[in-house]
Every structure is written in C-alpha cells, then in structure tokens.
C-alpha cells in the first residue's frame, strides 16, 4: 500500500512539473524571418524595392546626362569665353548638387518607409504572440537573435507567421 501511495505522489509530481515545463521554458521567434517571409512583409519589401530600383534608374539617367553635359562643356572650353565657361561649370555643379540632394532625400524617405513598415508589422505581431502565449501556456518569448543555443522545439516562428498571414495582408508605410 505504501508503494502505491509513493507511486501516486511520484506520478503527480511528474505530471505537474511536466505540465508547467512549457510555461517555464522560454520560446523564441525569429522576427527577421517573420518580417521577411510574412505576406505583408514580402508585399511591403517588394513595393519598396520596385520604387527604389525605378528611382535609382532615373537618377542614373540624370547622372549620365550631366556627365555628357560636362564633356560638352570641356570640349567648348577653348571656343567660348572664360566667363561663359565659368558660368556653365557653375551651372553644372549646381545641377550635380541638386541631383545628389534629391537622391539623398529619396533614399531617406525609402529608409523611413521601410522602418515604418517594420514597426507596423511588429505592432501587429505582438498581440498575435500574446494570444499564442496564452493559448499555449507560455510565459516568455524572446527574439532568436538574443539566443546562443536552443532546441528548435522552442521555435514558434512558423506558427506566428501563419497567424500573422491570416490576420494581416498589408501594412501601411506611406
């Protein structure tokens, strides 16, 4: 009889400690992967990349035009007066400066929009993770970047992406 009571205590101990093991073990999410592989994240990245490539091509075309203008001015150096040459060089420098300023402004805007898209996605991911934690009895979720070594059994990234894709299709970053 004493054996059965001890066995019962042991089984209760194992059951309750294994039941709380899930809650006491930190799980992790690869937020970078979530941002890059979710439907909304991919869409935002694709849109921003297309805008970036389109505008960079336009800037390159303008730059090429300015280089051709520079060559023409250099060729005309001996034909035109020094004052006229100086005026054309100054005008060209002004155009180059404006092009660089415009390019930097555009790159800054793209960078800000990319950060805004990232923040919007993270804002949508947090409640999803909180609900997932409650439903699975998890007490802590950390970013994968902060982990040295962990079992893949504690990786909830794919579940989070699945839930995010069901809830969020696009993000507003403009």
C-alpha positions, 0 to 999 in steps of 0.5 A: 500500500505504501508503494502505491501511495509513493507511486501516486505522489511520484506520478503527480509530481511528474505530471505537474512539473511536466505540465508547467515545463512549457510555461517555464521554458522560454520560446523564441521567434525569429522576427527577421524571418517573420518580417521577411517571409510574412505576406505583408512583409514580402508585399511591403519589401517588394513595393519598396524595392520596385520604387527604389530600383525605378528611382535609382534608374532615373537618377542614373539617367540624370547622372549620365546626362550631366556627365555628357553635359560636362564633356560638352562643356570641356570640349567648348572650353577653348571656343567660348569665353572664360566667363561663359565657361565659368558660368556653365561649370557653375551651372553644372555643379549646381545641377550635380548638387541638386541631383545628389540632394534629391537622391539623398532625400529619396533614399531617406524617405525609402529608409523611413518607409521601410522602418515604418513598415517594420514597426507596423508589422511588429505592432501587429505581431505582438498581440498575435504572440500574446494570444499564442502565449496564452493559448499555449501556456507560455510565459516568455518569448524572446527574439532568436537573435538574443539566443546562443543555443536552443532546441528548435522545439522552442521555435514558434516562428512558423506558427506566428507567421501563419497567424500573422498571414491570416490576420494581416495582408498589408501594412501601411508605410506611406 
